[in-house]
Amino acid sequence: MTSYIFQRGETIQLALDAVAGDPATVSAVTAHMKAVPPGRSGVDATTPVAAAFSISPRAAQDAVPAGWTLTIDAATSAGLAAGSYVADARLQVAGGVVITEGIGLTLRESVSA
């Protein structure tokens, strides 16, 4: 699982690239983040959502494919506890639903907050 490190209180941005198919066939994208309980390596269906990403479409540019930018703003990030999280995205595509592989996020306590 890919993992990213952020500081509490900073904007969290992730890129979701459209690696196959036509991004115009995607009618909806949602993405959420859940805290990983201490001593565990993942989450289950009963784990509450810690934060929802806002989603912005992104056009292809040079070698970067079209896709979406997933963002959690700085104020929301500041309200999250330091620790480990997992996130994924759900895309509603003309032919059904695609759920991305989960990614790991670590929020570290900021010294400058």
WOVEN-V482102 format. One line per field, one symbol per residue. ss: DSSP state (H for helix, E for strand, C for the rest). A space follows every 50 residues. Layout:
ss: ???
This chain:
ss: CCEEEEECCCCEEEEEECCCCCHHHEEEEEEEEEECCCCCCCCCCCCCEE EECEEEEECCECCECCEEEEEECHHHHHCCCCEEEEEEEEEEECCEEEEC CCEEEEEECCCCC
